[in-house]
Every structure is written in C-alpha cells, then in structure tokens.
Amino acid sequence: MVALVGRRSVASVVRWGLGVANVFVAIGAVACLFALLAALLVPDFLAGALEATRDADPALGGAGASTLWTVMAGGFFACSFTWLIIDRLRRIFLAVNQGRAFELANVGRLRTIGASLAGLEISQLVIKAIAPLDGGYRFELDVGAWLGVLIVFMLAEVFRQGAGMRDDVEATV
C-alpha cells in the first residue's frame, strides 16, 4: 500500500518533483532577466534578437524593440510568479508530510500563491495589451484562472480557521 504522507510517500514524491521543476523555472527567470538587461544595455544584442525573431517567424516581422522588451519582461515576471507558486506548494507539502497542514504559515503560503496566480493573469493581460503579437489586441479574460485565484484565497481562509481550531484543541488538552 502506498502512503499518502510521510517519508517515501506520494506527497514526498510530489514535493521532490516540484523542487526539480523549481530549479528549471529559476533558471528561466534568470535567463529572461539577463536577456532583458542585455537588450536594454547592449544595442547589438537587441538588434540581433530582433533579427532572430524576424527569421524565426515572419509574422513577427513588424515586432519592434518595445515588443521584444515587453515579452522579455513578461517572461521574467511569469517565471518569477511561477517560482513563487511552486516554492510555496513545496513548503505546504512539507508541512503536510510533517502532520502540520493547518498551521498559520500555510495560510500565508496560500495567500502568496493566490497573489502570484493573479499576478500571472495580470501580466498576461498587460503583455497582450502592450505587445500584441497576433496583429491586434483582443481582451480575453480567463474566467477559469480567476476562479482558481478566488478558490486559493478561499482555501487560505479555510486553513486559517483550521489553524485556529487546532490551536483551540491543543490548548484544551
């Protein structure tokens, strides 16, 4: 039988997998930051990047420097928000493995996850508004993603109440 929590459990495997993913996301964030800084500070890098995007996709032939900067900045923010989400999920899984699911630290972690999910959605909307790569801007609101943000914030409140109830039980005993 497979254990769901504790050492060598499903939660441990998931936490380990999230750790591996987090390394790659962090590398992506650093790469986007370096590319953005290089594009801002080194004109030859920007010219080469613009030429490479035109060669890679002729539809991007009209993409200018501001579009490229916006996409690079968006990539950095997306990777950063994703790193925060994965890092907080790993910490929640660790607490669950240790039998401390309803602790106040997890409330803050869930709120950070909710704010990061909202940040991902907002950055996507900003990138599409500033640098539309498909020829025009169409406002598209991902209702499912925003419902997910609300659910995470609601779960944070459930965890806050659970932590309070656990503290009451521990004080009674």
C-alpha positions as CSV (number, residue, x, y, z in Angstrom):
1,M,0.0,0.0,0.0
2,V,1.3,3.5,-0.9
3,A,1.4,6.0,1.9
4,L,0.0,9.5,1.1
5,V,2.0,11.4,3.7
6,G,5.3,10.8,5.5
7,R,8.6,9.6,4.2
8,R,8.6,7.9,0.8
9,S,5.0,8.9,0.3
10,V,3.1,10.4,-2.6
11,A,3.4,13.8,-1.1
12,S,7.2,13.4,-0.8
13,V,7.5,12.5,-4.5
14,V,5.3,15.4,-5.5
15,R,7.4,17.7,-3.3
16,W,10.6,16.4,-4.9
17,G,9.2,16.8,-8.4
18,L,8.2,20.4,-7.6
19,G,11.7,21.0,-6.4
20,V,13.2,19.8,-9.7
21,A,10.7,22.0,-11.7
22,N,11.5,25.0,-9.5
23,V,15.2,24.8,-10.5
24,F,14.3,25.0,-14.1
25,V,11.8,27.8,-13.6
26,A,14.5,29.7,-11.6
27,I,17.0,29.2,-14.5
28,G,14.3,30.5,-16.9
29,A,13.7,33.6,-14.7
30,V,17.4,34.4,-14.6
31,A,17.8,33.9,-18.3
32,C,14.9,36.2,-19.0
33,L,16.3,38.8,-16.7
34,F,19.8,38.6,-18.3
35,A,18.2,38.8,-21.8
36,L,16.1,41.9,-20.8
37,L,19.1,43.6,-19.3
38,A,21.3,42.8,-22.3
39,A,18.5,44.1,-24.6
40,L,18.3,47.3,-22.6
41,L,22.1,47.9,-22.2
42,V,23.7,46.4,-25.4
43,P,22.2,47.8,-28.7
44,D,23.9,45.0,-30.7
45,F,22.2,42.3,-28.6
46,L,18.8,43.9,-29.2
47,A,19.4,44.2,-33.0
48,G,20.4,40.5,-33.1
49,A,17.4,39.5,-31.1
50,L,15.1,41.5,-33.4
51,E,16.6,39.9,-36.4
52,A,16.4,36.4,-34.9
53,T,12.7,36.9,-34.2
54,R,12.1,38.0,-37.8
55,D,14.0,35.0,-39.1
56,A,12.2,32.6,-36.7
57,D,8.7,33.8,-37.5
58,P,8.0,36.1,-40.5
59,A,4.7,37.1,-38.9
60,L,6.8,38.9,-36.2
61,G,8.5,41.0,-38.8
62,G,6.9,44.1,-37.5
63,A,7.8,43.4,-33.9
64,G,9.9,46.3,-32.6
65,A,12.2,46.8,-29.6
66,S,9.3,47.7,-27.2
67,T,7.5,44.5,-28.1
68,L,10.7,42.4,-27.5
69,W,11.3,44.2,-24.2
70,T,7.8,43.6,-23.1
71,V,7.9,39.9,-24.0
72,M,11.2,39.5,-22.1
73,A,9.9,41.4,-19.1
74,G,6.7,39.3,-19.2
75,G,8.8,36.1,-19.3
76,F,10.7,37.3,-16.3
77,F,7.6,38.1,-14.3
78,A,5.9,34.9,-15.4
79,C,8.8,32.8,-14.3
80,S,9.1,34.7,-11.0
81,F,5.4,34.2,-10.2
82,T,5.7,30.5,-11.2
83,W,8.7,30.1,-9.0
84,L,6.8,31.6,-6.0
85,I,3.9,29.3,-6.6
86,I,6.0,26.2,-6.8
87,D,8.1,27.2,-3.8
88,R,5.1,27.8,-1.6
89,L,3.5,24.5,-2.8
90,R,6.7,22.6,-1.8
91,R,6.6,24.2,1.6
92,I,2.9,23.2,2.0
93,F,3.7,19.6,1.0
94,L,6.5,19.6,3.6
95,A,4.2,20.8,6.3
96,V,1.6,18.2,5.3
97,N,4.2,15.4,5.4
98,Q,5.1,16.5,8.9
99,G,1.5,16.5,10.0
100,R,1.2,20.2,10.3
101,A,-1.2,21.0,7.5
102,F,-3.3,23.5,9.4
103,E,-0.6,25.9,10.5
104,L,-0.7,29.7,10.1
105,A,2.4,29.6,7.8
106,N,0.3,27.7,5.3
107,V,-2.3,30.5,5.3
108,G,0.4,33.0,4.2
109,R,1.7,30.5,1.6
110,L,-1.7,30.1,0.1
111,R,-2.3,33.8,0.0
112,T,1.1,34.2,-1.8
113,I,0.0,31.5,-4.2
114,G,-3.2,33.3,-4.9
115,A,-1.5,36.7,-5.4
116,S,1.0,35.0,-7.7
117,L,-1.7,33.5,-9.8
118,A,-3.4,36.9,-10.0
119,G,0.0,38.4,-11.0
120,L,0.4,35.8,-13.8
121,E,-3.0,36.7,-15.2
122,I,-2.5,40.4,-14.9
123,S,1.0,40.2,-16.5
124,Q,-0.5,38.2,-19.4
125,L,-3.2,40.8,-20.0
126,V,-0.6,43.6,-19.9
127,I,1.7,41.8,-22.3
128,K,-1.2,41.2,-24.7
129,A,-2.2,44.8,-24.5
130,I,1.3,46.3,-24.9
131,A,2.8,43.9,-27.4
132,P,0.1,42.1,-29.4
133,L,1.9,39.5,-31.4
134,D,-1.0,38.3,-33.4
135,G,-1.8,41.6,-35.2
136,G,-4.3,43.1,-32.7
137,Y,-5.4,43.3,-29.1
138,R,-8.4,41.3,-28.1
139,F,-9.4,41.5,-24.4
140,E,-9.7,37.9,-23.2
141,L,-10.5,37.2,-19.6
142,D,-9.7,33.6,-18.5
143,V,-12.6,33.1,-16.1
144,G,-11.3,29.7,-15.0
145,A,-8.0,31.2,-13.9
146,W,-9.7,34.0,-12.0
147,L,-12.0,31.4,-10.3
148,G,-8.9,29.5,-9.4
149,V,-7.4,32.6,-7.8
150,L,-10.6,33.1,-5.7
151,I,-10.6,29.4,-4.7
152,V,-7.0,29.7,-3.4
153,F,-7.8,32.7,-1.3
154,M,-10.9,30.9,0.0
155,L,-8.7,27.9,0.9
156,A,-6.4,30.2,2.7
157,E,-9.3,31.3,4.9
158,V,-10.3,27.6,5.5
159,F,-6.7,26.9,6.6
160,R,-6.7,30.0,8.8
161,Q,-9.9,28.7,10.6
162,G,-8.4,25.2,10.7
163,A,-5.3,26.5,12.4
164,G,-7.4,28.3,14.9
165,M,-9.4,25.2,15.7
166,R,-6.2,23.2,16.0
167,D,-4.8,25.7,18.4
168,D,-8.0,25.6,20.5
169,V,-7.8,21.8,20.6
170,E,-4.2,21.9,21.7
171,A,-5.0,24.4,24.4
172,T,-7.9,22.3,25.7
173,V,-5.8,19.2,26.0
